[in-house]
């Protein structure tokens, strides 16, 4: 194989691909993806077939990294397909761009690239721009194209929507648009039935797409969809003058009805804020097609998030949950729990299953206006998950190694410390995105602060920064996004300090970083350890037994952790880990869980304990099972009294009121609640009793408001 070596700063070399080669490659549909076709087309359509990636990204509403990535992938695959030459730099690294392009450096660190003459001639001879138009006969074909080309975005979208919609589980990311009926000429995003939604349609030779609001009646719902969608429409109206919507309107986006006020919306209609593209005899040009793709991933996504975020705020305000000043806690039980936690720092909520202990913990955190995190304990959970431990990592070369990583609790404590010290950046995400967009055009050359050792930085496939050392070995060092954020916020380098310092200095000099105004530095952080007794506490906490004591919050409770010798000097806990005094711990546990015995006495004395009784939590039914609440209360009361009468059982074995919330699943059918939920639970309580079946019948009789146990059933 022939090697062509180009010098540093040389962006040209003799062509290695003939015109006929290019014709063969462009004609190979199995090789030419839509991404490749689009990237070549936008360069070809420019005057003299040349441009910078940054200019093209702005013109076609995408990121420079997308365009440069398409060209890099195309050129690298082409070299492998031909397998007769390779273009390399003097340091031995590949220079794939010079297969397809020639270039020159411009002012400001930009590069202007031009298609190779032979490639230009091949595109012209094949009439390639016209030939590359997509044949789209129906909406199903269009959806198939779109879902394939925004697969990566679909994953990001479902995670964002999960957060915005407060979903327990995200929807499937296998496809973005759901097309479920041959009778439809439209599709919406998966899961978007009763909220602001992405919509796309193909009708009379016109592709329309954008954000939709459906006010039509939905048969499967008990009320018109208008009631669900109204907050989203209110949010959209409030945002009409925002920069995000203004940018889209400059590109031809509009609402298909003239709406200036929420009262202008009518029930029974579909409203689309979108853009329309006319096809040419069932053909769609790649330029038009990628304008759709880039809008879905870019401008529309920003508006979607803004509308959803504002909707969430409007809902909170309308329910009078969020106030300028924190309102006093009116629930006596919640007030008692609040006072216990304030006084003791650590609290265990214990009680029978189904009494809403975790819900109470979350509610208290929200009432306090605290930052909170829920961690589900389980038998496999250990010290490395909770505090710190070695984790496998894979470097850019695919080699696997191990790295010290903070556990969930240590990370939580670091965030609490940042808040106390006012060390949070308000615009890091925005700045970091601009930073990687800028350097995606070409690498930036920097030097280390002390030895002034030269190195360059590029963006890798995971959008982290790779520092390429200017030495014979060309060693590469990955500077992750969290590593950069930590240094910018705290001034502490966890690793690779010389290179990290230079990169962060460059960011601070060239971008407007802003610190958050955290206001109240005593803001509380609550960590909720759900089912705390299911894990082996001593293995999870290790030496934290000392610092978790309420009397040793803050620096006075420093302890040396097991991996202290592997921590860098810049780690805020290098001198010893401690729990900041603004961190509170709530654990939840069921009294009857067999693993309760693993909670030893040394740990028990470090917590306050509050039993949550079934009778104290009937308020959770309000607004949920109002039609059946009175009967449910009587059944629950009689059942729990009878449970206590069984030898060996006590109030710890009560049935919690949350079980009765399942009545909504069965339209108030108490028999189904017993059969599918309660009977199996109660049988576990008395498994092994010689008269288990008779005992179960007695419990069922009590549940059904019939006579309780007779004397012959009461001897256990």
N, C-alpha and C positions, 0 to 999 in steps of 0.2 A: 504494500500500500504506500502510495506517495504521500510524503509529509511536506506541507507548505508552511514554513515558519514566517510569521510576521513580527516585525519589531513593535515595541511599545510605542503607542502614538500613531501607528500606521493603520489606517482604516480602509485600505485598499490592497488588493492583490490580484494577480491574473485570474480570470474566470476559470472555474473547474467544471462547470456544467454547460453543455452546449444547448443551443436552441432546441434541437430535436429531443434532448434529454428533458428539457422543460415541458415540451409538448406532451411527451409520454407521461410525465409525472402529473401534469394538470389534468390529463385525460383519465387518470386512474382514480375512479370514484371510491375504491376501497382504501385509497391512501389519503385523498383530499377530504378532510372534515370541513364542516361549515365554518369552524373557527379559522382554519387555514385560509379558506376562500375569502372570508371577510377581511382578514388582516392584509392579504395581498391586494384585494380590491381597493381598500381605502388608500393605500400608498399609490396604486396605479392611477386613481382618479385625481390625485393632486397634480398641480402644474409641475411639469418636469419629473413627475412620479417620485417626488421626494418630500419629506416632512420629518418633524420630530414626533416622538411618541406622545409627548405632553400636548402638543398642538392637536394631534388626532384624537387624543382622549377627551379633550375639551370639546372638540367639534362633534364627536359621536357619543358624548355623555357616558363615558366609561372611565376606567382607571388606566394610567400608563402601564401598570404591571400586567394588565390583561393583554394589551397589544404586544408588549415586548415578550410576554410569555408565549403567545401564539407563534410569533416569528421564531423564537428560540426552539420551541418544540418541533416546528415544521422543519427548520434547518437541520436540527440534530437527527431527526428521523430520515431526512433526505440523504444525509451523509451515510447513515447506516444502510439505507436501501441500495445506494449506488456502490458502496463498499470498495472504492478505489482510491480515495484520498482522504486526508484530514488536514484541516487548517488549525494550527496551534500557535500560541504565543511563545515568546522566548523562554518563559518559565515552564512551558510544557502543558499549560491549560488550554482547553479547546476554545476556539473562536468561531462559533457556529454562524454568527450573523454575516460574516463575510462570504458565506456560501450563497446567500440570497441577496445581500446588499453591499453597497459601498457607502462610506460615511465620512463625516468630518465633524470635528469638535467646534461648537459655537460658544459664544460668550455665555457666562452663567452656568457652565458645566453641562449644557445640553449637547445632544448629538443630532445631527441631521442625517437621515438615512435615505438612500435612493436605491430603487430596485435595479438589479443587474440588467444591462442592455439586452442580453439574450432572453431573459425572463420577460421583459417588456415586449419584445418582438413575438414571443410565444403567446402571451396574453392577447395581443392584438390579432394575430393570425387566427386564433381559435374563437375570436369574438367572445372571450371568456366571461366578461362581466354579464353579458346577456345570457350566455349559456349556463351560468351559475345560478340563475333565478330558481327559486324553489317552486316546484309544482305542488299546489295545494288545492285539492278538489273539494274538501269538506272540512268542517271544524275538527273532526277526529284526527285528520292528518296534521292540522296545525298544532293541536294539543300535543301530539306525539313529538313533533319537532321541538316545541317549547320545553316540555318536560325533560327532554333529553339534554337540552343545552343550558338549563338552569338547575341541573341536579345538585350541584354544590350549594347554590343559593337556597334551594329548598330546605336543606339541612339547617342552615342558619336561620331561615324564616321560621321554621317550626319551633326552634328553641326560643326565638324572640317572642313569638306568639304565646308560647307556654308561660313565659314570664309575665307578659302583659295581661293575659287572660287568667293568670293564677291557676293554671291547670296542674293537676297532680301528675299527669303524664302527657308528653307531647304527642301530637298526631303523627302518623306515619310520614317519613320524609322520602318515601320511594317515588312519589310524584307530587308536583306542585298543584296543578289543576286536576280536579276530579271530573271526568266525563263519564256519566253513568247511563245516558239514554241516547239512543240513535235518533230520537224525535226532537232533540234539542239542537239549537245552533249556537249554544253558549256553554260556558263552563265557569266555575268559581273555584277559588283555592280550597284545598281540603280543610274541612272544619269550619268554613266561613259562612255557615247558613244564617245565623241571626246576629251578625255583627258587621262592621265595615269589612268589605271583602274585595279581593282582587277578582276582576271579571274580564273575560275575553269572549268575543263572538265573531262569527263569520256569516254575513248576511248580504245578499245581493252584490257579491263581489267586493265587499268592504269589510276590512278587519277593524274592529273596535276593541279597545282595551282601556282599563283604568281601575278606579276604585268605585264600588257600587254600594248603594243603600237600598235594601229591599223592604218596602212598607206593606207588602201584600200579606194577606192572611195565610198562615201556615196551618194546614189541617192537623198536624201532629201536636200543635201547641194549644194550650187552653185559652190563649188570648191572642189578639192580632200581633203580627210581627212588628207593627209600628211601635208598640210599647218597648220592645227590645232595642230597636234601631234608633229611636229618638235621641238618646244621649250622644250617639256617634254623629248624627246630623248636626246637633247643637255644637259639638266640638268642631266639626268641619266648617260651619259658618263662622265661628270665632277665629278660625285660622285663615280665612280667605285672603287676608292681607299679608300673610307671613311670607318670608323669603322663599321657603320651599315651594309653596303653591304658586307664587309669582313666577318663579323659574319655569315651572311646568306650563303655565299659561303663555309664557313667551314662546313656547314650543308648540302651541296649538291645542293644549288641553283646555277643556271647558266643561261646565255642567250642562246636561242636555235640557235643563229647564232653568228659567231665570228665578233664582232663589236668593233672597236677601234676609229672610227671617224664618225662624223655625215654623211659624204659622203658615208659611208658603208651601210647606211639604204637605202632600195629600196622601191619605191612606190608600192602599191598593195600587200604588205605582212603583215602578223601579226607576231609581235615579242613578245615572252614571256620570262620574267626573272622569272624562277620558279623552282620548284622541282617536281619530279615524284615518285609516290608510286605504286608498282604493287600489285594488290589485289590477294587474294587466292580464286579462283572459286567464284567470285562475293561476297566475304566476305572481310571486312576490320577490322583489329584488332583495339581495342580501343586505343592502344598506337599510332598506325599510325594515327587514326582518330583525336586524340587530338593533335598530332603534327601539323596537318593541322589547327585545331582551334586556337592553341596557336600562330602559325606563323601569321595567319590572324590578330589576336588581338595584337601581339607583334612586332616581328622584321620587318615584311612586312609593318606594319602601320608606323613604324619609318621611313623606306625608302620612303614610299608613301608621308609622310609629307615633308621630305627633298627634294624630287624631285619637289613637288608642290611649295614649298617656293622658291627654286632656279629658277624654271621656271618663277615665278612672277617677280623675280629680273631681269632675262634676258629680259623679255618683257619690263620692264620699261627702261632698258638700251637701248634696240633696238629702242624704240620710242623716245629716247633722252629726256625723261621726267625728270629723276633723274640725277642730276649732282653733282660733288664733291662740287662745289660752287653754291649757289642759283643764278639762272639767273634773270636778271631784268624782271619785268612784262611788257610785250609788249602790252597787250590789254589796250587801253585808259580807257575803262569803269572799268576794273578790277583794274587798277592803281588808279583811282579816289576812288573806294571803299576802297582800301588798305589804302590810305592816310586818309580817313575819319575815319576808324576804329582805326588806330594808334593814331590819334589825340583825339578821343572821347571815346575810350574803348568800347562804346556801340553803336550799329548801327541797324537801322530798314531798311530792303529792302522792299519797298512797290511797288505796281503796279498792273496792270491787271493780271488776271489768265493766266497761260501758258507762262510767260516771263522768266522762269528759275531762279527764285530768290534763291531757295534752292541750285540748282546746282552751281550758282555763289558763294554762301557762302562756299560750299565744295571746289570749285576750289581755292578760296582764301586761305583757310586753308592749302591746299596741296602746293600751291605756297610758302607760308610762311614756310613750313616744320613743321607746328604746329600739336600738338595732338588735335584732335577734337572729339566732340560727338554731335549727333543729337537727340533732344528730340521733339517728336510730341506732341504739346499741344492739348487738347480737352476739352469739357465742364466738364468732370468728374475729370480732373486733378486738384490737390490741393496741399496745403502746405506739407502734409505728404508725397506726392510723390516727391516733389521738394527739400524740405529742410530736414525735419526729422519728425518722427511720430511713434506712437505705431503700431506694427505689430504682428499678431498672430503667435505663434511658437508652435511646438510640441516637447516635450522632448522624451527621450529614452523610457519612460514608456507610451507614447501615450497621456500624459496629455497636454492640450492646455492652453497656457498662452499668455502674451503680453510682448513684448520687444521693447525698443527704437532702431529704425533703422535709419541710415542716408538715406536721399533722394538722387536722382541722381545728383543734383547740388552740394550738400555738399560733396558727394563722389568725384566729379570731382575736386572741390577745394582742397581737401586733396591730390589728386594725383599731382596737380600742386605744392603744397607746398613740397611734397616729392622730386620733381624734383629740386626745388630751393635749397633744403637742402642736395641734393645728398644722399637720403635715400632709394634708390631702390636697391633691391637685384637682381643680374643678374641670379642666379641659384636656386632661392627658389623652383620652381616646382620640379627640379631634386632632391634637397636635401630632400624635404618633402616626395617624393615617396620612397627614400631610407630609410628614417626614419620609415615610416609606414610598409615597407616591413620587416625591422629588428625587430620591436616589435610585428609583427604578430605571430612570433614563440612563444612568451610568454610575459607576462607583465613585465614591468620594475618598480622597486621599487625606489621611490624618497622621499625626505622630503622637507617641506617648508623651506624657508631661515631663518626666524626668530625663530619660535616656534619649528622647526624641527619636525613637525607633519608628520608621515609617510603616504604615499599614493602610489598607483600603477597606471600605465597608460596602457590602451589597445586601440586597434583600433575598432571603431564601424562600423556598416554597411554602413555608409555614408562617411567612410574614414576620419572622424574627430577623435580627441583624447578624450577618456573618462578617467577622473581621478576618481579612486575608493578610497574613504577615508577609511583608516584602523581604523574604529571605529565600535561600535556596530550597528550603523544604516546602515553602508556600503553605505553611500550616494554617488551618482554618479554625477559628474560635467562634462559637455561637453565643451571642448576647441576646437572651430571651426578652420578650416584652415585659414580663413581670420584673426581671432583673433591672431593666432600665427604669421602670416606674418606681421601684423601691429606692434606687439611687437618687432620682430627681426629687423624691418626697422626703427622704431621710438623710441624704448625703452619705449613706453607708453602702459600701460595695460588698456584696456577698461573695463574689469571685471575679477574676479577670479585671482587677482594679485599674491597671494602666490603660487598658483599651476602653473599658466602660467609662472611665473618667473623661477621656477625650471625646467619646461619642456624646455623652450627656452635656459636656461643655459646648459642643457644637449645636446641640438642640437648644440649649438655653440662650445661646448667642443669636440664633436665627429664627426662633419661634417665640410667640408670646404665651408663655406658661403662666397660668393663674392659680393661686392657692384658693382652696375653698374657705369661705368664712363660716367656720363651724359654730360660731355663736357660743352656745352653752358648752363649755369644755367639760362639764360634769355629766354630759350625756351618758346614759346608762346603756350597757351592753349585756344582754341576757342570752346565755346559751342553755338550750333546753335539751336535756339528755333523756330521750324517750325510751322507756323500758330499761332504765339504767341497770336493773338487776340481771338482765339477760346476758350481760358480758361478765367476765371475771374481773372485778374491779381492780384488784391488786395488779393484774397484768396490764390493764389499760392505763392506770395512773402512775405506776412505778413510784419514783421518788416524789411525785407531786402530792403524796399524802400530807406532807408538811405544809407546802405552800397553799394547799386548798383550804386549810384551816382559816375561818373568818378572821381570826386574830392576827394573821400573817399576810393580809393582802398588801400589795405594793412591794417595794424593794426590800422590805424587812423579811420577806418570805422567799428570798432567792434560794434556789437549790441547783446543784450541778447535775445536769442531765447525763444520760448514758452516752450520748454522742457528742459531748461538749468538746472533745479533742478534735472533732472533724469540723467544727463550726469556724467560720472566718472571724477575724477580729472585728469586722464591721457589723456582725449580727447583733441586734439590739439586746439579745439575751446571752451573749458570749460569756459574760461574767456570772451567769446564773439565770435560770428561768424563774419568773414570778408572775403572779396573776395581778393585773392592774386593779386598783381599788374601784374602778367603775365597771367591773365585770361581776355579774351575778349568775348563779348556777341554780337551775331548777331541774330536778330529776323526777320522773314519773315511774310508778311501779304498781303492779297488782299484788295485793297481799297474798293471794293464793298461789301465785306462780311458784313452781317448785324451785326455781333458781334464786328465790329470795334469800335463801340461806347463805349465798355467796357474799352477801353484803355484811362484812364483818363488823365487830363492835368498834374498832378503831375508826372506821369510816362513818358509822352511824352517828357517833358523837360530834362529827363535824357538820352535821346537817340539822336543821329544824324539820320536824315531821308534822304533816297535816293530813288527817284522814278526810277524804272526800266521800261523803255518804250518798247513797242513792237518793234518799228523800230530799237532800239539799239541792239536787240538780234537775228537778222537774221543770225549771224555767227554760231549759233547752227546747222544750216542746212548743213554746210560744211561736205562733206564726208558721208552725211546721205541721202539726197534727191536731189543729184546733177542733176539728169535727169529731175526733175520737179521744180527746184528752181526758175527759172525765172518766170514761170507761177504762182507759189505759191506766189512770192513776189507781183506780180500785183494784184492777187486776195485778198491777205491780206491787201494791201494798200487801194484798193477800198472799201473793206468791212469795214475797220476801219474808213475811211472818212465818210461813210454812217452812221455808228453807231453814230458818233458825231453829225450828222444832225438831229437825232431823239430827239425830245423834252424830256428833263429829263435825257438824257444820255450824257456821256462825254468820254474823253480819258481813264478814269478809267475803262470803259466798253469795251475797245479794246479786240480783240481776240489775244492771245499771239502766237508767232511762234511755240511753242512746240506742238500745236495741229496738225500742218502740218507734224510733224515727223511721224504721224500715216499713212501717205501716203504709207509708206513701207509695212504696213499691207494689203493694197488694191492695190498694184502694180500700184500706181499713179492715182487711180480712185478718182477724186475730188468729184464726186457725192456721193460716199459712205462716204467720209469724212464729207460732209455736212449732210447727212441723219443720220448717226450714232453718230455724235459728236457735230457738230456746231449748228444745228437747235434747239436742246433741250436747249442748253446753252442760245442762243439768245432769245428763247421764254420766259425763266425765267426773262430776262431783262425787257421785255415788258408785262409780265403777268398783266392782269387787264386793259390794254389799250383797249378802245372801238373798235379800229380798228387793234387789234393785228395781225390778219391773213394778213391784207393788209400790215402792217409794215414788217412782216416776209417775205412776197413776195418781198418787196422792197429790203430787206437785201440780199435775195437770188439772186435777179437780179444783185446786185452789186458784189456779190461773183462770179457770173458767167460771169463777165465782160460785162454785158449788161447795159442799161441805168439806172441811179439811180432813186430816188424818183421823181415822178412828183409833180406839185404843189398841187394836191389833196391829196398827201400822206405826205406832208411836214409840216402839221400844228399840228402834234403830237397828 
